[in-house]
Amino acid sequence: MRTLLVASFLMTASLSFAADAVVANTAAMQAEYAVNDYSSLLGMPGFRDELLKMHFKLYEGYVKNTNLLLKSLKEYSMETPIDIYSFGALNRRFGWEFDGMRLHEFYFDNLGGKTPLAKDSVLSRALVDQFGSYETWKKNFGDIAMMRGIGWVILCRDPQTGRLMNVWIAEHDLGHLAGAEPLLVLDVWEHAYLTQFGLDRAGYIDTFFKNIDWNVVQQRFEK
C-alpha cells in the first residue's frame, strides 16, 4: 500500500510538472519578442558610440515590426474570407523583418571580444582543415563582405556534413542555406558603417575582425 501511494504521488507530481512546462512553453511562444540590451558594446575599439547607438535603434525597429506583423497575421487568420493579397504581403514582410531582427542579434552577440581565435581551438582546427588555413578562410570571408550590395556575410555549418561555408545573404532573407547553422555573422548593410567609415567598407570589416567575440562563435560551433 505504501509503495502504491508513493508511486501515485510521484506520477501526480510528474504530470503536474509536465503540465506546468506546457503552460510555460505556451506563454513563451505567445509572448512578444523583447529588445536585447547591447549597451555593453559601447566603447568598443574602433567603433564610435554614435554609430553603435544608431545601429541599436535600428535593430529595435525590427523587433517592433516583427511583433506588429505577428499581431496583424493573427488577426488576419480570424477573418473570413481572408484578403489573400494583403495576407500574402504581410507573410512575406514578416520573414524580412524577423530575419532582420535575428541577424542583428547574432551580429551584436558575436561582437565585444578582446582576444583572437585560439590556434588550438576546435573551431580553428576546423577552419584550417576545410579552408587550408585561418588566413585563407578570413580572406574568403572578407572578399564576400566586399561584394557590391547590401546584406550579410555568415560563416555557417551544414549540420549533416559539418561543412563550413561563408555565404552571402542579400538584404535579410535571400540566400539562406536551409538548415545551416550560423556561427559568425557580419552586417554589411550601409547603416552598419557608412556614418563612421564612409565608403571604406574594408576598414569597417577590419575593425569588425578586431572585435569578434570568438568565445561566442566557439560556443555556437560546439553546440
N, C-alpha and C positions, 0 to 999 in steps of 0.2 A: 504493500500500500504506500509506504513511504517513497519507494522508488518511483511509483507511478505518479505521485504528487510532484516530486522533483522534476520528472520528465515533462509533466503537464505544464509546470511553471516555466521551464526552460523553453518549451515550444511557444507558449504565450508571449514570453519576453522576446523571442526571436521574431515572431510575427509582428509584434508591436514595433520593434526596431526597424524591420523591413518597411512597414507602413510609414513610419516617420521619415525614412530615407526617400521613399517615393514622393512624399509631400514636399520634402526639402528640394529634391531634384526638379519637381514640377514648378515650385516657386522660383528656382534659379532660372529655369527655361522661360518663364513668363516675365522676369524682371527686365527692366531696361538696361542697355549697356551703359557702363559708367566710364567717365573720362579718367584715364590714368594720370597720375601726377609725375611729371618728368622734370620738376624743378631742380632735382639733384644734378642734372646735366649742365646747369648754368655754371659758367666759369671753365668749361672745357677748353683746353689749349687749342687755339686756332679758330675757335668759333665765337663770334660776338654774341653776347646775350640778347641783343635786339633781334638777331636772326632767329635764334632758338625760340624766343618768346612768340615771335610771329608764326613760327612753324607749329608750336604747341597750339596756338589759337586756331590755326587752320585744321589741325587734327581734331580739335573739339567740334568743329563743324561737321566732320564726317561722322562722329559719334551721334551728334544731334540728328543729322539727316537719316542715319540708319534707324534710329528709334522712331522717327516720324514716319518713315516708309513702312516699318513693321506695323505700326498702328493703322496706317491707311490700308495696307493689304489685308489686315484682319477685318476691317470694316467692309472692304470690297467683297470679301468672301461671304459675307452675310446677305449681300444683295441678290435679288432675283428679278430679272435676269442681270447678269454681270455685263458691264460695258467692257467688252473684251479688249478693245483697243487701249483704253486707259489702264485697264488691269495689266495688260502686257507691257505697257510703257513703264509702269511702276515696278513690275518684277525685274525688268532689265536694269532699271536705275538702281534698284536695291543691291544687285550684285556689284555694281560700280562703287556705290557708297560704302558697302560693307568691306570690300577689298581695300578701299582707301583707308578705312579705319584700321583694319587689322594689319596691313602692311606698315602703316606708320608705327604701330605698337611694336612690331618686330624690329623695325629700324631703330627706334629710340631705345628699346631694350638691349640692342647689341652695341650701344654706344656707352662711353664713360669709362672705358678700360685704360689702364696705365702701363701695362706690360705686354710685350709681343707674344705671339703664339709660341709656346714651348716646343722646341725641336723634337723632344722625346714624347710629346703628347700623342694620343691615339689619332686625333684629327690631323696633326701634322704628318704623321706617317702615312695616313690615308691619302692626303694630298700629294705627297711625294710618289706614292705607289701609282696613282692614277694619272698624274699630270707630269711626272718626271722630276719635278722639284717644286718647292714652295714658290720660288720666283716665277716659274713658268705659269703656275696657277694664277698668281697675282696679276701677271701681265695680261692673261686672258680675261680675267675679271675686269681689269681696268680698261682693256680695249673695248669690251662690250659696253661699259659705262660711258665711253666716249662716242658711242654711236649717236647720230643725229636723231632727235625725237625726245619725247617726254615719257617717263616710265620708271622702271625699277630694274635693278640687277640683283639676282638671287643665286647664291650658291645653294643648291638643293641636292637632296639624295633620293634616289629611287629605292624605296624600302624593299622591293622584291629582289633587287640585284646588288644593292649597296653602291651603285654607280653614283659618283659625284659629278654634277654638271653646273656650269654657270649659264644662266638663262636670262633673256631679256623679256620683261613684261611691259607691253605697251599700255600707256595710261595706268589703270589699276587691274584690269580684268582680261587682257588679251595676251595669251601666250603661256598661261599656267600649265604645267605638266600634271596631268591627272594623278593624284595620289602622292606626288613628290613632296618631300618634307623640307621646308625652308630652314636653312642653317644660318646663313648670313644674308642680310638684306640691306641694300643701298638705295636711297631715294635719289633719283636724278631728274625729278621734276624741277623746273627752273626756280620754283619758290624755295627749294631747299638750299640754294646757294647764291642766286643772282644778286640779291640786295647787298651781299658782302663781297662775293668773289667776282661779280660781273660776269663776263663771258669766259672766265678762267675756270672751266669745269675741271680741268686736270688738277688745278690747285686745290679745289674742293675735294676731289677724290683722294688726293694725297693726305689732306687733313683728316678725312674720314678714316683712312687706314691707321693713322696715328692714334686714333681714339676708339678703335674697336675693343669691345669687352670680350676677349677670347674665352673667358670663363663661361659666359653665357652661350657662346657659339659651341663650345665643347660640350656643355650640358645638353644642348639640343641634339648634338651628334650622338651622344651616349644613351639617349632615350631608347 
